Amino acid sequence: MRRLPEESARPHAKKMDFTGKPLIGFVYVRPDGFRAKADVQTWVDLGLEFVRSLPAR
């Protein structure tokens, strides 16, 4: 299974961390990371890829 936190290595992204402990499967993308429509689509595609890799419930 692919983990989205790996994407935190991308420019303008970091692991989601509200409580002092990173949230597995979440990343925070700073505004510079989604200025163009293509940037937004890239993040949506990565999110969909991650969700599709999860086991069925």
trRosetta pair geometry for C-beta under 8 A, 3 or more apart (Angstrom, degrees):
i j d omega theta_ij theta_ji phi_ij phi_ji
1 53 4.8 135 -143 144 72 111
1 54 6.7 62 -140 -93 128 45
1 55 7.9 -65 -81 -31 133 77
2 6 7.0 -86 -174 29 83 136
2 49 6.6 -15 66 132 147 102
2 50 5.8 -110 91 -106 100 69
2 53 5.0 123 29 11 87 176
3 6 5.4 109 80 -15 83 97
3 24 7.0 -66 -150 -166 114 86
3 25 6.7 -97 -153 -83 74 57
3 50 7.5 54 -149 -132 17 112
4 7 5.3 -39 -172 17 61 118
4 25 5.3 73 29 -156 115 40
4 26 6.5 56 90 -59 135 10
4 27 5.4 -132 147 -16 105 104
4 46 6.8 108 -124 146 91 104
4 47 7.1 29 -106 -104 133 59
4 50 4.8 1 -59 -101 98 158
5 8 5.2 -19 -170 -5 60 118
5 15 5.1 22 -138 -108 103 100
5 22 6.6 67 -117 161 138 134
5 24 6.7 -68 -27 -137 127 50
5 25 7.2 -46 -29 -45 88 18
5 26 7.5 24 -71 59 82 40
5 27 6.3 159 -106 -72 44 94
6 9 6.4 -32 174 7 54 110
7 10 5.3 -20 -179 1 68 119
7 13 5.8 -51 133 132 84 160
7 27 5.3 -93 83 -34 106 163
7 46 5.8 86 -95 174 151 149
8 13 5.1 -137 -128 126 45 98
8 14 5.1 54 -156 -148 107 25
8 15 4.6 -19 -92 -52 162 65
8 27 5.1 -162 -74 -124 83 114
9 13 7.6 -4 44 78 23 109
10 13 4.6 38 70 27 92 127
10 33 7.4 94 119 -136 110 125
11 32 7.8 -73 142 112 100 111
11 33 6.7 177 109 -99 72 95
12 29 5.9 40 129 -163 96 73
12 30 4.6 -122 -165 52 81 96
12 31 7.9 -109 -162 66 122 30
12 32 4.7 -141 -110 85 128 90
12 33 2.9 176 119 -64 134 102
12 34 7.8 -173 134 -16 142 63
13 27 5.0 13 -174 166 112 128
13 28 6.8 156 -154 80 61 49
13 29 5.0 -24 -98 -101 86 69
13 30 7.3 -142 -74 7 35 78
13 33 5.8 102 -54 -116 79 162
14 17 7.6 -59 130 8 105 107
14 27 6.8 157 79 -162 27 83
14 28 5.4 -17 63 59 79 98
14 30 7.8 49 4 -32 97 98
15 22 4.1 -19 151 -134 135 122
15 23 7.4 165 169 42 87 61
15 26 7.5 83 -169 90 61 72
15 27 6.2 -67 -112 -114 34 68
15 28 7.4 26 107 13 18 89
16 22 6.7 106 70 -157 54 68
16 23 4.5 -39 92 45 108 111
16 26 3.6 -39 24 117 145 110
16 27 5.8 -146 -31 -112 89 12
16 28 5.0 126 -93 -37 69 87
17 20 6.8 70 177 -90 103 8
17 21 6.9 -179 -140 78 88 21
17 22 5.0 -47 -83 -94 97 56
17 23 6.8 -169 -84 -3 42 80
17 28 7.8 -82 18 -10 67 127
18 23 7.1 26 12 -34 92 122
23 26 4.3 3 97 39 114 126
25 50 6.8 144 -149 165 84 135
29 33 4.1 -121 -175 87 97 139
29 34 5.7 74 131 -27 131 111
29 43 5.9 -46 -48 -109 164 147
30 33 5.3 101 61 -2 64 106
31 34 6.7 -84 -153 50 38 83
31 35 6.9 68 156 -69 73 79
32 35 6.2 -13 -148 -33 38 113
33 39 6.2 175 156 178 49 128
33 43 7.4 86 139 -62 107 131
34 39 4.5 -173 -124 116 43 115
34 40 4.8 75 -159 -76 106 72
34 43 6.2 -41 -91 -1 115 142
35 39 6.1 59 44 26 54 152
36 39 4.6 104 60 -4 78 102
36 40 7.5 -144 98 -2 47 82
37 40 5.7 -51 -154 34 38 112
37 41 6.4 39 149 -20 67 105
38 41 5.5 -53 -148 37 34 114
38 42 6.5 43 151 -26 65 101
39 42 5.7 -50 -153 29 32 115
39 43 6.8 26 152 -13 63 103
40 43 6.0 -59 -155 38 33 107
40 44 6.3 33 150 -18 68 107
41 44 5.5 -53 -145 38 34 113
41 45 6.1 36 155 -21 67 106
42 45 5.8 -56 -148 36 28 111
42 46 6.4 27 153 -18 63 106
43 46 5.6 -52 -146 37 33 112
43 47 6.3 35 154 -19 64 106
44 47 5.7 -56 -150 37 31 112
44 48 6.3 29 154 -17 65 107
45 48 5.8 -54 -145 38 31 110
45 49 6.3 35 154 -22 64 105
46 49 5.6 -51 -147 34 31 114
46 50 6.5 33 153 -20 63 105
47 50 5.7 -55 -152 35 31 112
47 51 6.4 27 154 -16 66 105
48 51 5.8 -54 -144 38 33 108
48 52 6.1 31 158 -17 66 108
49 52 5.9 -58 -147 39 27 110
49 53 6.5 27 153 -24 62 109
50 53 5.8 -61 -153 31 30 112
50 54 7.3 41 149 -34 62 95
51 54 5.8 -42 -162 8 40 116
